[in-house]
Amino acid sequence: MSSRDVSSAAYLDFAATTPVDGRVADLVLRLMREDFANAGSRTHEEGVMAAREVTKARERVAAELASAPEEVIFTSGATEGSNLAILGLARAAGRRQHIVTTSIEHSAVQGPIDALESEGFEVTRVRPDHLGRVAVEDVIGAVRADTMLVSIMHANNETGAVQPIAAIADGLPAGPAYHVDAAQTFGRLSSELHHPRIDLASVSGHKIYAPKGVGALMVRLGPGRPVISPIMHGGGQERGLRPGTVPVPLVAGLGLASELAGLEREMRAARCAAIRDDALRALLPLGAVVHGRDGPSLPHILGVAFPGVDSEALMVALRGTASISNGSACTSSHYRPSHVLQAMALSEDLVRGTVRFSWSHDIAPPPWGEIAAVVRMLS
């Protein structure tokens, strides 16, 4: 972290966003300042070179998804990707149908599905267990003859709990499209996204040390694959599904960040797991309730409740020590109880007392001892 001079606090909100990797930044800056041509300008060599950068980026993202390069559609991020998948599928269907999702989805998925529900689509929202995971049989059992879409997040951004997306894929009947919000897992658990039954997957650059404002939607091609229609119209870029001048520096940054995530996956996971172990050693003696700990979870996210301690008070008390959150960055401007934790049927005390710690593989050891001391003071 090169900007730690702006604050003495340890930044522990990497689930919200990550800094741009220096290697990625070098590439992005070169393409912004030197090789800056429009990839759509095919009449001169500079434009052709820019197009090659886009092709290389598409290949790098596709390699991490085990997809064909032409199945990668560049977007502004996972939110736009999820909107394109969900609303584009509904538009292509041309009629109101049924959707299966969960009650713990990110607002990027909740929003477009809520919008379709207001238009007359029927929606079944599968609830998780107390660990924050949905049961495969509950998802499969919710599918009907008129189900057009099943949309399941890969890992929850508040608890880190990993959903059984591959097992769900194994059990899904032919017919409904299967969309996965992979914002928190692309570059980390990408192998689970390789399942051939997954039709659509949304990914985000700024979760994997690429710039903000870029992501991708993987749209599988082939017989029996779902057809989606564009939700914006313009110049026909990205297979006609996402118009607008392709931001070459951003997509190139996403491509390189994707490749680096794949090459360094094991190292990053091991370092994050070591930090998690240190956190648990410091926090569990305080009576901390770690959401989703007993089961598959991401090694860089801990959703933790300290009974009797209000999350807002804890965040204020930790200012200057650690920068943390108590939920999704998309809803942090005003506090309201987490829909994720409420869906897990946790007590009001645990819901209001939950904070999220999330970190990176390349940070200095967090001040868990100081954090524990603040918790004790508030208890």
C-alpha positions as CSV (number, residue, x, y, z in Angstrom):
1,M,0.0,0.0,0.0
2,S,1.7,3.2,-1.2
3,S,-0.7,5.7,0.3
4,R,-0.5,4.8,3.9
5,D,0.9,8.3,4.6
6,V,-2.6,9.7,4.4
7,S,-3.8,7.7,7.4
8,S,-2.2,5.8,10.2
9,A,-5.1,3.3,10.2
10,A,-4.6,-0.2,8.9
11,Y,-6.9,-0.5,5.9
12,L,-9.0,-3.7,6.4
13,D,-11.7,-3.1,3.8
14,F,-10.3,-4.9,0.8
15,A,-13.6,-6.6,0.1
16,A,-14.9,-3.2,-0.8
17,T,-12.0,-2.4,-3.1
18,T,-8.3,-3.0,-3.7
19,P,-5.4,-0.8,-4.8
20,V,-4.2,-1.1,-8.3
21,D,-1.2,-3.5,-8.6
22,G,1.9,-1.5,-9.6
23,R,2.5,-3.8,-12.6
24,V,-1.1,-3.2,-13.7
25,A,-0.8,0.6,-13.1
26,D,2.3,0.8,-15.3
27,L,0.4,-0.8,-18.2
28,V,-2.7,1.3,-17.7
29,L,-0.6,4.6,-17.6
30,R,1.3,3.6,-20.8
31,L,-2.0,3.0,-22.6
32,M,-3.4,6.3,-21.3
33,R,-0.5,8.5,-22.2
34,E,1.5,6.9,-25.0
35,D,-0.3,4.1,-26.9
36,F,-3.7,5.8,-26.5
37,A,-5.5,5.1,-29.8
38,N,-9.1,4.0,-30.1
39,A,-9.3,0.2,-30.6
40,G,-12.1,0.8,-33.1
41,S,-9.8,2.8,-35.4
42,R,-8.7,0.2,-37.9
43,T,-7.4,2.6,-40.5
44,H,-4.0,3.2,-38.9
45,E,-1.4,1.1,-37.0
46,E,-2.0,2.8,-33.7
47,G,-5.6,1.7,-33.7
48,V,-4.6,-1.8,-34.7
49,M,-2.2,-1.9,-31.8
50,A,-4.9,-0.8,-29.4
51,A,-7.2,-3.5,-30.7
52,R,-4.4,-6.0,-30.1
53,E,-4.3,-4.9,-26.4
54,V,-8.1,-5.5,-26.1
55,T,-7.7,-9.0,-27.7
56,K,-4.9,-9.8,-25.3
57,A,-7.0,-8.7,-22.4
58,R,-10.0,-10.7,-23.6
59,E,-7.8,-13.8,-23.8
60,R,-6.4,-13.3,-20.3
61,V,-9.8,-12.9,-18.7
62,A,-11.1,-15.9,-20.7
63,A,-8.2,-18.0,-19.6
64,E,-9.1,-17.4,-15.9
65,L,-12.7,-18.3,-16.7
66,A,-11.9,-21.3,-18.9
67,S,-14.1,-19.7,-21.6
68,A,-13.6,-18.7,-25.2
69,P,-12.3,-15.2,-25.7
70,E,-15.4,-14.3,-27.7
71,E,-17.5,-15.2,-24.7
72,V,-16.0,-12.3,-22.6
73,I,-17.9,-9.0,-22.8
74,F,-16.2,-6.1,-21.2
75,T,-18.3,-3.9,-18.9
76,S,-17.8,-1.2,-16.3
77,G,-17.9,-3.8,-13.5
78,A,-19.8,-6.7,-12.0
79,T,-22.9,-4.5,-11.3
80,E,-23.3,-3.6,-15.0
81,G,-22.5,-7.2,-15.9
82,S,-25.2,-8.6,-13.6
83,N,-27.7,-6.1,-14.9
84,L,-26.9,-7.0,-18.5
85,A,-27.2,-10.7,-17.7
86,I,-30.5,-10.4,-15.8
87,L,-32.3,-7.7,-17.7
88,G,-30.8,-8.7,-21.0
89,L,-32.1,-12.3,-20.5
90,A,-35.6,-11.0,-19.6
91,R,-35.7,-8.7,-22.6
92,A,-34.7,-11.5,-24.9
93,A,-37.4,-13.8,-23.4
94,G,-40.0,-11.2,-24.3
95,R,-42.4,-12.5,-21.6
96,R,-42.7,-12.6,-17.8
97,Q,-41.3,-15.8,-16.3
98,H,-39.9,-17.1,-13.1
99,I,-36.5,-16.4,-11.4
100,V,-34.7,-18.3,-8.7
101,T,-32.2,-16.4,-6.6
102,T,-31.2,-16.1,-2.9
103,S,-32.1,-13.7,-0.1
104,I,-28.4,-12.8,0.4
105,E,-27.5,-11.4,-3.0
106,H,-25.6,-8.2,-3.5
107,S,-27.6,-5.2,-4.6
108,A,-26.1,-5.6,-8.1
109,V,-28.3,-8.7,-8.5
110,Q,-31.1,-7.8,-6.1
111,G,-31.8,-4.5,-7.9
112,P,-32.5,-5.8,-11.4
113,I,-34.4,-8.8,-10.1
114,D,-36.5,-6.5,-7.9
115,A,-37.2,-4.4,-11.0
116,L,-38.3,-7.4,-13.0
117,E,-40.5,-8.5,-10.1
118,S,-42.2,-5.1,-10.1
119,E,-43.0,-5.7,-13.8
120,G,-44.7,-9.0,-13.1
121,F,-41.9,-11.6,-13.1
122,E,-42.2,-14.2,-10.3
123,V,-39.2,-14.5,-8.0
124,T,-38.3,-17.3,-5.5
125,R,-35.6,-16.2,-3.0
126,V,-33.9,-19.1,-1.3
127,R,-32.9,-18.4,2.3
128,P,-29.5,-19.5,3.7
129,D,-28.9,-21.5,6.9
130,H,-27.4,-19.8,10.0
131,L,-23.9,-20.1,8.4
132,G,-25.0,-18.0,5.4
133,R,-25.0,-20.8,2.9
134,V,-27.9,-22.0,0.7
135,A,-28.7,-25.7,0.3
136,V,-28.3,-27.2,-3.1
137,E,-31.6,-29.1,-2.8
138,D,-33.4,-25.8,-1.9
139,V,-32.2,-24.1,-5.1
140,I,-32.9,-27.1,-7.3
141,G,-36.3,-27.6,-5.7
142,A,-37.3,-24.0,-6.4
143,V,-36.9,-24.5,-10.2
144,R,-40.1,-24.7,-12.1
145,A,-41.0,-25.4,-15.7
146,D,-41.2,-21.7,-16.4
147,T,-38.0,-20.7,-14.6
148,M,-35.9,-18.7,-17.0
149,L,-33.0,-17.8,-14.7
150,V,-31.2,-19.1,-11.6
151,S,-28.8,-16.4,-10.2
152,I,-26.6,-17.3,-7.3
153,M,-23.6,-15.4,-5.8
154,H,-20.4,-17.4,-5.6
155,A,-19.3,-15.9,-2.2
156,N,-20.9,-13.4,0.0
157,N,-19.3,-10.1,0.3
158,E,-20.3,-9.6,4.0
159,T,-19.5,-13.0,5.5
160,G,-17.1,-14.6,3.0
161,A,-19.3,-17.7,2.9
162,V,-18.8,-19.7,-0.4
163,Q,-21.9,-21.0,-2.0
164,P,-22.0,-24.5,-3.7
165,I,-22.3,-23.2,-7.2
166,A,-20.8,-26.3,-8.8
167,A,-23.1,-28.7,-7.0
168,I,-26.0,-26.5,-8.0
169,A,-24.8,-26.6,-11.6
170,D,-24.6,-30.4,-11.4
171,G,-28.3,-30.6,-10.4
172,L,-29.8,-27.9,-12.5
173,P,-32.2,-29.2,-15.2
174,A,-31.8,-28.0,-18.8
175,G,-33.8,-24.8,-19.5
176,P,-33.1,-22.0,-17.1
177,A,-30.0,-19.9,-17.6
178,Y,-27.5,-20.0,-14.7
179,H,-25.9,-16.8,-13.7
180,V,-23.1,-16.4,-11.0
181,D,-22.1,-13.2,-9.4
182,A,-18.3,-13.8,-9.1
183,A,-17.2,-10.4,-8.0
184,Q,-15.6,-11.7,-4.8
185,T,-14.2,-15.0,-6.2
186,F,-12.9,-14.2,-9.7
187,G,-9.1,-14.6,-9.5
188,R,-9.4,-16.5,-6.2
189,L,-11.8,-19.5,-6.8
190,S,-11.9,-19.3,-10.5
191,S,-11.8,-23.1,-11.0
192,E,-15.3,-23.4,-9.7
193,L,-16.4,-21.0,-12.4
194,H,-15.2,-23.4,-15.1
195,H,-18.3,-25.6,-14.7
196,P,-19.8,-25.9,-18.2
197,R,-23.4,-25.5,-16.8
198,I,-22.6,-21.9,-15.8
199,D,-24.0,-19.8,-18.6
200,L,-23.2,-16.3,-17.3
201,A,-20.7,-14.9,-14.8
202,S,-20.1,-11.3,-13.7
203,V,-16.6,-10.2,-12.6
204,S,-15.1,-6.9,-11.4
205,G,-11.7,-5.5,-11.8
206,H,-11.3,-3.4,-8.7
207,K,-11.6,-6.5,-6.5
208,I,-8.5,-8.0,-8.0
209,Y,-6.1,-5.0,-8.1
210,A,-7.2,-3.7,-11.4
211,P,-8.7,-0.2,-11.9
212,K,-12.2,0.7,-10.9
213,G,-14.7,1.1,-13.7
214,V,-14.0,-2.1,-15.6
215,G,-15.3,-5.7,-15.4
216,A,-16.6,-8.4,-17.6
217,L,-19.6,-10.6,-18.2
218,M,-18.9,-14.1,-19.4
219,V,-21.7,-15.1,-21.8
220,R,-21.3,-18.7,-23.0
221,L,-22.0,-19.4,-26.6
222,G,-23.3,-22.6,-28.3
223,P,-26.4,-24.7,-28.7
224,G,-28.8,-24.4,-25.8
225,R,-27.1,-21.4,-24.3
226,P,-29.3,-18.5,-23.3
227,V,-29.7,-15.5,-25.6
228,I,-29.5,-12.0,-24.0
229,S,-30.4,-8.7,-25.6
230,P,-28.6,-5.4,-25.1
231,I,-29.9,-3.0,-22.5
232,M,-28.1,-0.1,-24.1
233,H,-27.6,0.7,-27.8
234,G,-24.9,2.5,-29.7
235,G,-21.9,1.6,-31.8
236,G,-22.3,-2.2,-31.7
237,Q,-19.1,-2.9,-29.7
238,E,-18.8,-6.1,-27.6
239,R,-20.9,-8.3,-29.8
240,G,-23.5,-5.6,-29.8
241,L,-24.2,-6.2,-26.2
242,R,-22.3,-3.3,-24.6
243,P,-22.0,-0.2,-26.8
244,G,-19.4,2.5,-26.3
245,T,-15.7,3.1,-27.0
246,V,-13.8,0.3,-25.4
247,P,-11.6,1.8,-22.6
248,V,-8.4,0.1,-23.7
249,P,-6.3,1.1,-20.6
250,L,-8.9,-0.3,-18.2
251,V,-9.6,-3.6,-20.0
252,A,-5.9,-4.1,-20.5
253,G,-5.5,-3.6,-16.7
254,L,-8.2,-6.1,-16.0
255,G,-6.6,-8.6,-18.3
256,L,-3.2,-8.3,-16.7
257,A,-4.7,-8.4,-13.2
258,S,-6.6,-11.6,-14.2
259,E,-3.4,-13.2,-15.3
260,L,-1.5,-12.2,-12.2
261,A,-4.3,-13.5,-10.0
262,G,-4.0,-16.9,-11.7
263,L,-0.2,-17.0,-11.5
264,E,-0.2,-16.0,-7.8
265,R,-3.4,-17.6,-6.6
266,E,-1.8,-20.1,-4.2
267,M,0.6,-17.6,-2.7
268,R,-2.1,-15.0,-2.2
269,A,-4.5,-17.5,-0.6
270,A,-1.9,-18.8,1.8
271,R,-0.9,-15.3,3.0
272,C,-4.5,-14.3,3.5
273,A,-5.2,-17.5,5.4
274,A,-2.3,-16.8,7.7
275,I,-3.7,-13.3,8.4
276,R,-7.1,-14.9,9.1
277,D,-5.5,-17.3,11.6
278,D,-3.9,-14.4,13.4
279,A,-7.2,-12.6,13.5
280,L,-9.0,-15.6,15.0
281,R,-6.3,-16.1,17.7
282,A,-6.9,-12.5,18.8
283,L,-10.6,-12.2,18.4
284,L,-12.1,-15.6,19.4
285,P,-11.1,-15.2,23.1
286,L,-13.3,-12.1,23.2
287,G,-16.4,-14.2,22.5
288,A,-16.4,-13.2,18.8
289,V,-19.1,-14.9,16.7
290,V,-17.5,-15.5,13.2
291,H,-20.2,-15.9,10.6
292,G,-19.9,-18.8,8.3
293,R,-16.6,-20.0,9.8
294,D,-17.7,-23.7,9.9
295,G,-17.7,-24.3,6.2
296,P,-16.2,-23.1,2.9
297,S,-15.2,-19.4,3.1
298,L,-12.9,-16.9,1.5
299,P,-9.6,-16.5,3.4
300,H,-9.6,-12.7,3.2
301,I,-13.0,-11.9,4.7
302,L,-14.3,-12.2,8.3
303,G,-17.8,-11.2,9.3
304,V,-17.5,-10.9,13.1
305,A,-20.0,-10.0,15.8
306,F,-19.0,-9.1,19.3
307,P,-22.0,-9.6,21.5
308,G,-23.0,-6.5,23.4
309,V,-20.8,-4.3,21.1
310,D,-22.5,-2.0,18.6
311,S,-20.8,-2.1,15.2
312,E,-21.2,1.7,14.7
313,A,-19.5,2.4,18.0
314,L,-16.7,-0.1,17.3
315,M,-16.0,1.5,13.9
316,V,-15.8,4.9,15.5
317,A,-13.6,3.7,18.3
318,L,-11.2,2.1,15.8
319,R,-10.7,5.2,13.7
320,G,-7.0,5.7,13.5
321,T,-6.3,2.1,14.2
322,A,-8.2,0.2,11.5
323,S,-10.5,1.1,8.6
324,I,-13.3,-1.5,8.5
325,S,-17.0,-1.7,7.5
326,N,-20.2,-3.2,8.8
327,G,-21.5,-4.3,5.4
328,S,-21.4,-3.7,1.7
329,A,-19.8,-0.5,0.5
330,C,-22.8,0.1,-1.7
331,T,-25.0,0.7,1.4
332,S,-22.5,2.1,3.9
333,S,-23.6,5.7,3.4
334,H,-26.5,5.1,5.7
335,Y,-26.8,2.3,8.2
336,R,-29.6,-0.2,8.0
337,P,-29.5,-3.8,9.3
338,S,-27.8,-6.2,6.9
339,H,-30.3,-8.1,4.8
340,V,-27.7,-10.9,4.6
341,L,-27.4,-11.3,8.4
342,Q,-31.2,-11.0,8.8
343,A,-31.7,-13.7,6.2
344,M,-29.4,-16.0,8.3
345,A,-32.0,-15.6,11.1
346,L,-29.4,-14.2,13.5
347,S,-30.4,-12.3,16.7
348,E,-30.8,-8.5,16.5
349,D,-27.8,-8.2,18.8
350,L,-25.6,-10.1,16.4
351,V,-26.9,-8.3,13.4
352,R,-26.2,-4.9,14.9
353,G,-22.9,-6.0,16.4
354,T,-21.3,-7.3,13.2
355,V,-18.3,-5.8,11.5
356,R,-16.4,-6.9,8.5
357,F,-12.6,-7.3,8.4
358,S,-11.1,-7.9,4.9
359,W,-7.5,-7.8,3.9
360,S,-4.9,-8.4,1.1
361,H,-2.0,-10.8,0.7
362,D,0.5,-8.0,0.6
363,I,-0.3,-5.9,3.7
364,A,1.7,-5.5,6.9
365,P,0.4,-7.6,9.8
366,P,-2.8,-6.0,11.0
367,P,-2.9,-4.7,14.6
368,W,-5.2,-7.4,15.9
369,G,-4.0,-6.8,19.5
370,E,-5.0,-3.2,19.4
371,I,-8.3,-4.1,17.8
372,A,-8.9,-6.6,20.5
373,A,-8.1,-4.0,23.2
374,V,-10.7,-1.6,21.7
375,V,-13.3,-4.4,21.7
376,R,-12.6,-5.1,25.4
377,M,-13.0,-1.5,26.2
378,L,-16.5,-1.4,24.6
379,S,-17.6,-4.7,26.0
